[in-house]
Amino acid sequence: MTPRLSVVVPFYNVGEYIGDCLDSIARQTWTDYEAILVDDGSPDHSATIAKEFCARDSRFRIIEQENQGLGPARNTGVRHAQGEYITFVDSDDLITRHGFENLIRTLDETGSSFAGGNARRFNNSSGVRPSWIHRTPFAQNRIATHVTETLDLALDRMVWNKVYRRSFWDEYGYEFPAIRYEDYPVTLKAHLDAVTVDALAVPVYYWRERESGESITQQKFQLGNLEDRVRSAEMVMDLVEEQQSLREVRRRVHAHFAQIDLLTLVMAFGAAPPEEDENLLKLARRLMDRLDDSALVGAHGYDRIQHSALEAGDVDLLRRLARFRSDGGLRGGARALARRGRPWLLEHNYPGVRDQRSSVPKELYRLPKKELSLATTVQHVAWLEDGSLSVRGTAEIRHLETKASSRLRIALVVAGVESELAVRRFEAIDTHGDPALAGFEIRIDEALLAKLKTTAAPAHFVVRLWSGRLRRHGKLGGQRPGSPTWPPGAWIDATSWVQPGQGADGAFLLRRMVDPCRLTAAEHSADALVLRGRVPAELEEPKLRISRPMADRETVLPVALSGDSRDFAVRIPIRPIIEDANPDDPFTQRTSRAFRLIDVNGEERLLLWTAGPRAIHHFDQDRLVTLTRSVGGYVNLHETPLRLPAEDAEIVAGSHGKELRISGPALGGDGCEFHWRRYLDDSDDHLDVQCRRTQQDGRWTAAVTLSELIPENAVASATDPLASLADWILFAAWPDGPARAVQCEPFLSSRLPIDAEQDGHTAALRPHSGTLHLEVR
């Protein structure tokens, strides 16, 4: 029978990745497909791996050709495809388990020309995170829409997170050009040609970001790569020219190229060899000349300086501007300079500002007062023994030094009423990497927390900062990794729970929950998890609903009530969870479940974690089931392969100096070794520092002397003092298996960061994407 879906997978020199890619396709819940693997003359062992898949799964077949490039290889795959639908997968990426099914289901319902879904980026050092370029086009479900109606879709430039109707593909005769960046010309034309399209917010595709920077989209500073980028941009701009109906689409496309592609070209001057300067100059001007003036005028101020230097052909300034930016000079915004002869006017301290004969107009360096805005961070959140909540962070005015003469006020705003807080100020590292009076601590005592009872709305903080005659104010925000993003909650009385957290606008909030549906205790036996808790009085005949959001599936379990009929207990069998182990996340191999209590009237409540400060782990059949809390403090269940969890961290005095000690439950970790790993710049290679491992009472401890993690001959960046000298990640390795990053338990995240001084450097332990990172500055 003809398969409904054809999956085209070109490959070239991806032996390290293709096995995982094909495995993610083989695991799809949508099974009616053919996978056409196009060997584009690959010189490594990629074809061997591909042929092994073909041998054990008849849905996979291989096509061989001489090397022609990704676009022609995709075209070859299309010619051999037989399905009603067609999709493309790059051979170093991954597909979410329900990806194909989600896209085909919506197409079957709507009849749209094609459907696309959200994407995630991933690699070993940064874990999994949202794809920036897909954030706007796929922010929400948009069904049966069109790019002229949903202008955000004009920014959708990748072909691989989509399923196309084959009849639509053939009607318009799409072919990929034999260049890099071949996606956008095809993708935008398809958006323009489509009757309607479906855009889904759910992630369907995982896009690998290689540490080595070898992928096409990461090869930003090779002239041939840049030439293809400009050719692709020109093909896209040709599509939206001279049609009145596409005026707004054209505007978005031009602004996008100014923000992304032109920036890439001017940044290339920081790495290009001198003999390529003239070619690079011509290429960058070629793209700039095609862009609307409105797209250039509306760019960031620093971009406009680079554009002006490009127009003037000032290669020396272009090189200095590019290096300043790539070295982190814009982190926090450069310090303001007083203009010579007119000290009441301020200028950006950017390269070229003091040049005697500048090719860039002086007004482009001017620093408008509106850019002297309030900048705040939240760096540590903790409940103290006296019941008060401590919040530490920083507050400063961008571009200005925070002097001792400055004044800082912070108030808690409850139902529109401000209560001023005592502020303890201290010296901290500001956004420019300098010590300044930017740090603060506020404490919200029990009496003030009690005011939260007057309203159901969250409370926020307002910050006011005076520097000389300048005054700035705004909401407190800027949560940093650690306790601010995994803040602990606490009871403020018998029925009121206060949960700090982040609001939709990024502000730091305090939410009061009255008599929440809550977990009070949990334990596990050989075959089940047992949850105990308490439900609100208004929930009648409650049941526990366990949902698997990525799979749109759920299980409903009965609960046993006792006492005043508000105390509940529920038993969750573990075996069905392990047997249903096909993961939703193709990189971490994790499947997550959320918990709600529902009653006979359909009312439902999320289950809040108010139990002890440790997760519950159950290890069986090489799978780990973990009951833990979410970012917002609610109960989650995760099922993964064994990735050892870290539950405690401390820095102590050791026999050879300060020691960093990480510990957690042993589970199936017998025989593993621990090491801190640092990936080298622009490389998949890494350095490992072995830990001293001990095990006692069913728990492991991995210890390392901090001085071993300070790079030799480390020199701080003169441009960006906040740049990390080293970023270490804790890994566990088994003798007969792969090394896997140790997972940072949410309860440990809620107690981080931990900072220490060592050999003139600062080492900070923080969580990133569920793993433990030690950043050395």
KASULCOR-V333866 format. One record per backbone hydrogen bond with DSSP energy under -1.0 kcal/mol. CO is the residue of the C=O (numbers start at 1). NH is the residue of the N-H. E is the energy in kcal/mol with one decimal. If there is no record, write none. Layout:
# KASULCOR-V333866
co = <CO | CO>
nh = <NH | NH>
e = <E | E>
This chain:
# KASULCOR-V333866
co = <4 | 5 | 6 | 7 | 8 | 9 | 11 | 14 | 14 | 17 | 18 | 19 | 20 | 21 | 22 | 23 | 25 | 31 | 32 | 34 | 35 | 36 | 37 | 38 | 39 | 39 | 45 | 46 | 47 | 48 | 49 | 50 | 51 | 52 | 53 | 57 | 59 | 61 | 63 | 69 | 70 | 71 | 72 | 73 | 74 | 75 | 76 | 78 | 84 | 85 | 86 | 87 | 90 | 94 | 96 | 97 | 98 | 99 | 100 | 101 | 102 | 103 | 104 | 105 | 106 | 107 | 113 | 114 | 115 | 116 | 118 | 118 | 119 | 120 | 121 | 122 | 123 | 127 | 129 | 134 | 136 | 142 | 145 | 146 | 146 | 150 | 151 | 152 | 153 | 155 | 161 | 163 | 164 | 165 | 166 | 167 | 168 | 169 | 177 | 183 | 184 | 185 | 186 | 187 | 188 | 189 | 190 | 196 | 197 | 198 | 199 | 202 | 204 | 205 | 206 | 207 | 210 | 215 | 216 | 218 | 222 | 223 | 224 | 225 | 226 | 227 | 228 | 229 | 230 | 231 | 232 | 233 | 234 | 243 | 244 | 246 | 247 | 248 | 249 | 250 | 251 | 252 | 253 | 254 | 255 | 256 | 257 | 260 | 261 | 262 | 263 | 267 | 268 | 268 | 273 | 274 | 276 | 277 | 278 | 279 | 280 | 281 | 282 | 283 | 284 | 285 | 292 | 293 | 294 | 296 | 300 | 301 | 302 | 303 | 304 | 305 | 306 | 307 | 308 | 309 | 313 | 314 | 315 | 316 | 317 | 318 | 319 | 320 | 321 | 322 | 323 | 324 | 325 | 328 | 330 | 335 | 337 | 339 | 342 | 345 | 346 | 347 | 348 | 350 | 352 | 361 | 362 | 365 | 368 | 369 | 371 | 373 | 375 | 377 | 378 | 380 | 382 | 384 | 388 | 389 | 390 | 391 | 392 | 392 | 393 | 394 | 396 | 397 | 399 | 402 | 403 | 407 | 409 | 410 | 411 | 412 | 413 | 414 | 417 | 419 | 424 | 426 | 428 | 430 | 434 | 436 | 436 | 438 | 439 | 440 | 441 | 442 | 444 | 445 | 446 | 448 | 449 | 450 | 451 | 452 | 459 | 460 | 461 | 462 | 463 | 464 | 465 | 466 | 467 | 470 | 472 | 474 | 476 | 478 | 482 | 482 | 490 | 495 | 496 | 496 | 497 | 498 | 499 | 501 | 503 | 507 | 509 | 510 | 511 | 513 | 517 | 518 | 519 | 521 | 523 | 527 | 528 | 529 | 530 | 531 | 532 | 532 | 533 | 534 | 536 | 540 | 543 | 544 | 545 | 546 | 547 | 548 | 548 | 548 | 553 | 555 | 557 | 560 | 562 | 562 | 566 | 567 | 568 | 569 | 570 | 572 | 574 | 575 | 576 | 585 | 590 | 591 | 593 | 594 | 595 | 596 | 597 | 598 | 599 | 603 | 605 | 607 | 608 | 616 | 618 | 620 | 623 | 624 | 625 | 626 | 627 | 628 | 630 | 633 | 634 | 636 | 637 | 638 | 639 | 640 | 644 | 646 | 648 | 650 | 652 | 654 | 657 | 658 | 659 | 660 | 661 | 662 | 663 | 663 | 664 | 666 | 669 | 673 | 674 | 675 | 676 | 677 | 678 | 680 | 685 | 687 | 689 | 692 | 694 | 696 | 698 | 699 | 700 | 701 | 702 | 703 | 704 | 705 | 706 | 707 | 711 | 720 | 726 | 728 | 729 | 730 | 731 | 732 | 733 | 734 | 740 | 743 | 745 | 746 | 748 | 749 | 752 | 754 | 756 | 758 | 761 | 762 | 763 | 764 | 765 | 766 | 768 | 770 | 771 | 772 | 773 | 774 | 775 | 776 | 776>
nh = <85 | 34 | 87 | 36 | 89 | 38 | 40 | 17 | 18 | 21 | 22 | 23 | 24 | 25 | 26 | 27 | 28 | 33 | 5 | 7 | 61 | 9 | 63 | 11 | 41 | 65 | 49 | 50 | 51 | 52 | 53 | 54 | 55 | 56 | 57 | 60 | 35 | 37 | 39 | 73 | 74 | 75 | 76 | 77 | 78 | 79 | 80 | 81 | 166 | 6 | 164 | 8 | 93 | 206 | 99 | 29 | 102 | 103 | 104 | 105 | 106 | 107 | 108 | 109 | 110 | 111 | 165 | 198 | 163 | 200 | 204 | 205 | 131 | 207 | 129 | 209 | 127 | 123 | 121 | 138 | 139 | 199 | 197 | 149 | 150 | 153 | 154 | 155 | 156 | 157 | 117 | 115 | 86 | 169 | 170 | 171 | 172 | 174 | 179 | 187 | 188 | 189 | 190 | 191 | 192 | 193 | 194 | 113 | 145 | 116 | 142 | 118 | 96 | 120 | 94 | 122 | 213 | 218 | 219 | 220 | 226 | 227 | 228 | 229 | 230 | 231 | 232 | 233 | 234 | 235 | 236 | 237 | 238 | 246 | 247 | 250 | 251 | 252 | 253 | 254 | 255 | 256 | 257 | 258 | 259 | 260 | 262 | 264 | 265 | 266 | 267 | 270 | 271 | 272 | 276 | 277 | 280 | 281 | 282 | 283 | 284 | 285 | 286 | 287 | 288 | 289 | 296 | 297 | 298 | 299 | 304 | 305 | 306 | 307 | 308 | 309 | 310 | 311 | 312 | 314 | 315 | 318 | 319 | 320 | 321 | 322 | 323 | 324 | 325 | 326 | 327 | 329 | 328 | 331 | 333 | 349 | 347 | 342 | 345 | 339 | 367 | 337 | 350 | 353 | 355 | 364 | 365 | 348 | 371 | 372 | 373 | 398 | 396 | 394 | 480 | 392 | 390 | 387 | 384 | 444 | 382 | 442 | 379 | 380 | 440 | 377 | 375 | 400 | 336 | 437 | 406 | 466 | 464 | 421 | 462 | 419 | 460 | 417 | 414 | 412 | 441 | 439 | 436 | 433 | 430 | 428 | 438 | 395 | 426 | 393 | 424 | 391 | 389 | 449 | 450 | 451 | 452 | 453 | 454 | 455 | 510 | 413 | 476 | 411 | 474 | 409 | 472 | 407 | 470 | 467 | 465 | 463 | 508 | 378 | 485 | 486 | 498 | 515 | 492 | 493 | 513 | 490 | 511 | 509 | 506 | 503 | 501 | 459 | 499 | 497 | 608 | 534 | 610 | 532 | 530 | 574 | 525 | 572 | 523 | 570 | 520 | 521 | 568 | 518 | 539 | 600 | 598 | 557 | 596 | 555 | 594 | 551 | 552 | 553 | 548 | 546 | 544 | 569 | 565 | 567 | 535 | 562 | 533 | 560 | 531 | 529 | 578 | 579 | 580 | 589 | 585 | 639 | 637 | 547 | 607 | 545 | 605 | 543 | 602 | 599 | 597 | 635 | 519 | 627 | 625 | 623 | 620 | 640 | 618 | 638 | 616 | 636 | 633 | 609 | 630 | 628 | 593 | 626 | 591 | 624 | 743 | 745 | 663 | 661 | 659 | 657 | 654 | 706 | 652 | 704 | 650 | 702 | 647 | 648 | 700 | 669 | 672 | 733 | 691 | 731 | 689 | 729 | 687 | 683 | 680 | 678 | 676 | 703 | 701 | 699 | 666 | 696 | 664 | 694 | 662 | 692 | 660 | 708 | 709 | 710 | 714 | 723 | 776 | 774 | 677 | 742 | 675 | 740 | 673 | 737 | 732 | 646 | 749 | 750 | 751 | 752 | 483 | 765 | 763 | 761 | 758 | 777 | 756 | 775 | 754 | 773 | 771 | 744 | 768 | 730 | 766 | 728 | 764 | 725 | 726>
e = <-2.8 | -2.2 | -2.4 | -3.2 | -2.4 | -1.8 | -2.2 | -1.8 | -2.8 | -1.8 | -2.8 | -2.1 | -2.0 | -1.3 | -2.6 | -1.5 | -1.6 | -1.8 | -1.2 | -3.2 | -2.5 | -2.9 | -3.2 | -2.6 | -1.4 | -2.2 | -1.6 | -2.4 | -2.8 | -1.7 | -1.6 | -2.0 | -2.0 | -1.3 | -1.4 | -2.0 | -3.1 | -3.1 | -3.4 | -2.0 | -2.3 | -2.2 | -2.3 | -2.0 | -2.4 | -2.0 | -1.2 | -1.0 | -2.7 | -2.2 | -3.1 | -2.7 | -2.1 | -3.1 | -2.1 | -2.3 | -2.8 | -1.8 | -2.7 | -2.6 | -1.5 | -1.7 | -2.6 | -1.5 | -2.3 | -2.6 | -2.4 | -1.8 | -2.5 | -2.6 | -2.8 | -1.2 | -1.6 | -3.8 | -2.4 | -2.7 | -1.5 | -1.2 | -3.0 | -1.8 | -1.4 | -2.9 | -2.7 | -1.4 | -3.3 | -2.0 | -2.1 | -1.9 | -1.4 | -1.0 | -2.2 | -2.2 | -2.5 | -2.2 | -2.7 | -2.0 | -1.5 | -1.4 | -1.9 | -3.1 | -2.8 | -1.3 | -2.3 | -2.0 | -2.3 | -2.7 | -2.0 | -2.6 | -2.8 | -2.9 | -3.2 | -1.4 | -1.6 | -2.3 | -2.3 | -1.6 | -1.2 | -1.1 | -1.1 | -1.8 | -2.5 | -2.6 | -1.9 | -1.8 | -2.2 | -2.3 | -2.6 | -2.1 | -2.6 | -2.1 | -2.1 | -2.7 | -2.1 | -1.8 | -1.5 | -3.2 | -2.1 | -2.1 | -2.4 | -2.6 | -2.2 | -2.1 | -2.3 | -2.1 | -2.0 | -2.4 | -3.1 | -1.9 | -1.7 | -2.4 | -2.2 | -1.6 | -1.6 | -2.0 | -2.3 | -1.6 | -2.9 | -2.6 | -2.3 | -2.2 | -2.7 | -2.3 | -2.0 | -1.6 | -2.4 | -2.7 | -1.3 | -3.1 | -1.7 | -1.3 | -2.1 | -1.4 | -2.0 | -2.8 | -2.3 | -2.3 | -2.1 | -2.5 | -1.9 | -2.2 | -1.5 | -2.4 | -2.6 | -2.0 | -3.0 | -2.4 | -2.3 | -2.3 | -2.0 | -2.8 | -2.0 | -2.8 | -1.8 | -1.7 | -1.2 | -1.1 | -3.0 | -1.6 | -2.6 | -3.1 | -2.4 | -3.1 | -1.9 | -2.1 | -1.1 | -1.7 | -1.8 | -3.2 | -1.6 | -1.7 | -1.8 | -3.0 | -2.2 | -1.2 | -2.5 | -2.8 | -3.4 | -2.0 | -3.0 | -2.4 | -2.2 | -2.4 | -2.8 | -1.8 | -2.3 | -2.1 | -3.1 | -2.1 | -2.6 | -1.5 | -1.6 | -2.9 | -3.0 | -2.7 | -2.4 | -2.2 | -1.5 | -2.1 | -2.6 | -2.5 | -1.8 | -1.6 | -2.5 | -2.1 | -2.9 | -2.9 | -2.3 | -2.2 | -1.9 | -2.1 | -2.5 | -2.5 | -2.0 | -2.6 | -1.9 | -1.2 | -1.7 | -1.7 | -1.9 | -1.3 | -2.4 | -3.6 | -2.2 | -2.3 | -1.8 | -2.8 | -2.5 | -1.9 | -2.1 | -3.1 | -3.0 | -3.4 | -2.9 | -1.9 | -1.1 | -1.5 | -3.0 | -3.5 | -2.8 | -1.1 | -3.2 | -1.8 | -2.0 | -3.5 | -1.9 | -2.8 | -1.8 | -2.7 | -2.9 | -2.7 | -2.9 | -2.1 | -2.0 | -2.7 | -3.1 | -2.2 | -3.0 | -3.3 | -1.8 | -2.2 | -2.6 | -1.8 | -2.4 | -2.4 | -1.4 | -1.6 | -2.7 | -3.1 | -2.0 | -2.5 | -2.3 | -1.5 | -1.0 | -1.3 | -3.3 | -3.4 | -2.6 | -1.7 | -1.2 | -1.2 | -2.5 | -2.1 | -2.2 | -3.2 | -2.6 | -2.6 | -2.0 | -2.7 | -1.3 | -1.4 | -2.1 | -2.4 | -2.4 | -2.3 | -1.5 | -3.5 | -2.2 | -2.5 | -1.9 | -2.1 | -2.7 | -2.8 | -3.5 | -2.8 | -3.1 | -1.9 | -2.6 | -2.3 | -2.4 | -2.8 | -2.3 | -3.0 | -1.4 | -2.9 | -2.3 | -2.4 | -2.4 | -3.0 | -2.2 | -3.5 | -2.2 | -2.1 | -2.3 | -3.0 | -3.5 | -1.3 | -2.3 | -2.6 | -2.3 | -1.7 | -1.9 | -3.1 | -2.7 | -2.0 | -2.5 | -2.9 | -1.9 | -3.0 | -2.8 | -3.0 | -2.3 | -2.4 | -2.6 | -1.3 | -2.2 | -2.6 | -2.4 | -2.2 | -2.5 | -1.3 | -2.7 | -2.5 | -1.7 | -2.1 | -2.3 | -3.2 | -2.9 | -2.0 | -1.9 | -1.1 | -1.2 | -1.9 | -2.8 | -2.4 | -3.2 | -2.6 | -2.1 | -2.7 | -2.8 | -1.4 | -2.8 | -3.4 | -2.3 | -1.9 | -2.0 | -1.3 | -3.4 | -2.9 | -2.9 | -2.3 | -3.0 | -2.9 | -1.8 | -2.6 | -1.3 | -3.0 | -2.2 | -2.7 | -2.6 | -1.4 | -2.8 | -2.6 | -2.4 | -3.3 | -1.2>
